[in-house]
C-alpha cells in the first residue's frame, strides 16, 4: 500500500465562485503512479466547501440562489463579529462539506461524464488550500 500527500492551492476572486480543481487533482493522481485506490480531498477552511458538480454556470447560480434562501444574509446571526457573510459561510460549509473521497482506477480519477471537482468560495476572495491524500497500489 502506498500513500502520497500533496496540496492544491487556489485563489478565489469573489463570494459564490466555483473553482474547478479537477485538473490539479488529476495531475497529482497521475504523478502518484497509484493505479488503483482512493483520493481524499479536504479543504482546510470553514468558509469554503468542496463539491462534485457539472461545470455549468446555470447549476452554480441555482445552487447559490437556493443557499441564499436557506441561509440568508439579512438574518441576525450570533456569529456576527466578522459580518453576516462570514456567519453564512460557516453555516453553508456545514451543509455542503469540506471533504470528498473519489476512486482511482487504472491510474485515473473516476468521475462521471459531466462531473468536475470544485472548491466553492463561501466568504470572500482569498487563498485556499486543499489537502490531497492518495492511498492505493
C-alpha positions as CSV (number, residue, x, y, z in Angstrom):
1,X,0.0,0.0,0.0
2,X,1.3,3.4,-1.0
3,X,0.3,6.8,0.4
4,X,1.0,10.1,-1.4
5,X,0.2,13.5,0.0
6,X,0.1,16.9,-1.6
7,X,-1.7,20.2,-1.6
8,X,-3.7,22.2,-4.2
9,X,-3.7,26.0,-3.7
10,X,-6.2,28.3,-5.4
11,X,-7.1,32.0,-5.0
12,X,-10.7,32.9,-5.2
13,X,-11.9,36.2,-6.7
14,X,-15.4,36.5,-5.1
15,X,-18.0,35.0,-2.8
16,X,-20.0,32.3,-4.5
17,X,-17.3,31.4,-7.0
18,X,-16.9,27.8,-8.2
19,X,-13.3,27.0,-8.8
20,X,-12.7,23.9,-10.9
21,X,-9.8,21.9,-9.3
22,X,-10.3,18.7,-11.3
23,X,-7.2,19.2,-13.5
24,X,-5.0,19.8,-10.5
25,X,-6.2,16.7,-8.7
26,X,-5.8,14.6,-11.9
27,X,-2.2,15.8,-12.2
28,X,-1.4,14.8,-8.6
29,X,-3.1,11.4,-9.1
30,X,-1.0,10.8,-12.3
31,X,2.2,11.8,-10.6
32,X,1.5,9.5,-7.7
33,X,1.7,6.5,-10.0
34,X,-1.0,4.8,-7.9
35,X,-3.1,2.7,-10.3
36,X,-6.0,1.7,-8.0
37,X,-7.1,3.3,-4.8
38,X,-8.7,6.4,-3.5
39,X,-8.0,10.1,-3.3
40,X,-9.2,12.0,-0.2
41,X,-9.6,15.8,-0.6
42,X,-10.0,18.1,2.4
43,X,-10.3,21.9,2.1
44,X,-8.7,23.4,5.1
45,X,-11.1,26.2,5.8
46,X,-14.5,26.6,7.4
47,X,-15.8,29.2,4.9
48,X,-15.4,27.3,1.7
49,X,-16.7,23.9,0.5
50,X,-15.9,21.1,-1.8
51,X,-18.4,19.5,-4.2
52,X,-18.7,17.4,-7.3
53,X,-20.9,19.1,-9.9
54,X,-21.4,19.7,-13.6
55,X,-19.2,22.5,-15.0
56,X,-22.3,24.6,-16.0
57,X,-22.8,28.1,-14.6
58,X,-26.6,27.7,-14.6
59,X,-26.5,25.0,-11.9
60,X,-23.9,27.0,-9.9
61,X,-26.2,30.1,-10.0
62,X,-29.2,27.9,-9.0
63,X,-27.3,26.5,-6.1
64,X,-26.1,29.9,-4.9
65,X,-29.7,31.1,-5.0
66,X,-31.0,28.2,-3.0
67,X,-28.3,28.5,-0.4
68,X,-29.2,32.2,0.0
69,X,-32.8,31.2,0.6
70,X,-31.7,28.6,3.2
71,X,-29.1,30.8,4.8
72,X,-30.0,34.4,4.1
73,X,-27.5,37.3,4.5
74,X,-30.2,39.5,6.1
75,X,-30.8,37.3,9.1
76,X,-29.5,38.2,12.5
77,X,-26.7,35.7,13.5
78,X,-24.9,35.3,16.8
79,X,-21.6,34.7,15.0
80,X,-21.6,38.2,13.7
81,X,-18.2,39.8,14.7
82,X,-16.9,39.3,11.1
83,X,-20.3,40.2,9.5
84,X,-23.1,38.1,8.1
85,X,-21.1,37.0,5.1
86,X,-18.8,35.1,7.5
87,X,-21.6,33.6,9.5
88,X,-23.4,32.4,6.4
89,X,-20.2,31.0,5.0
90,X,-19.7,28.8,8.1
91,X,-23.2,27.5,8.0
92,X,-23.1,26.8,4.3
93,X,-19.8,24.9,4.8
94,X,-21.6,22.6,7.3
95,X,-24.3,22.0,4.7
96,X,-22.1,21.4,1.7
97,X,-19.0,19.8,3.4
98,X,-15.2,20.1,3.5
99,X,-14.1,16.7,2.2
100,X,-14.5,14.3,-0.7
101,X,-13.3,10.8,-1.4
102,X,-13.0,9.6,-5.0
103,X,-11.9,6.3,-6.5
104,X,-8.8,5.9,-8.7
105,X,-8.9,3.1,-11.3
106,X,-6.2,2.3,-13.8
107,X,-4.3,5.4,-12.7
108,X,-7.1,7.8,-13.3
109,X,-9.6,9.8,-11.2
110,X,-13.0,8.2,-11.6
111,X,-15.7,10.9,-12.4
112,X,-18.9,10.7,-14.4
113,X,-19.1,12.2,-17.9
114,X,-20.2,15.7,-16.7
115,X,-18.6,15.7,-13.2
116,X,-15.9,18.0,-12.1
117,X,-14.4,18.8,-8.6
118,X,-15.0,22.3,-7.3
119,X,-14.0,24.4,-4.4
120,X,-16.8,26.8,-3.7
121,X,-15.8,30.2,-2.1
122,X,-18.5,30.9,0.5
123,X,-16.9,34.0,2.1
124,X,-14.6,36.5,0.3
125,X,-11.7,36.5,-2.1
126,X,-8.7,34.7,-0.6
127,X,-6.1,32.0,-0.9
128,X,-7.4,28.5,-0.2
129,X,-5.6,25.2,0.4
130,X,-6.9,21.7,-0.2
131,X,-5.0,18.7,1.2
132,X,-4.8,15.7,-1.1
133,X,-4.1,12.2,0.2
134,X,-3.9,9.3,-2.2
135,X,-4.0,5.8,-0.9
136,X,-3.6,2.7,-3.1
137,X,-1.3,0.4,-5.1
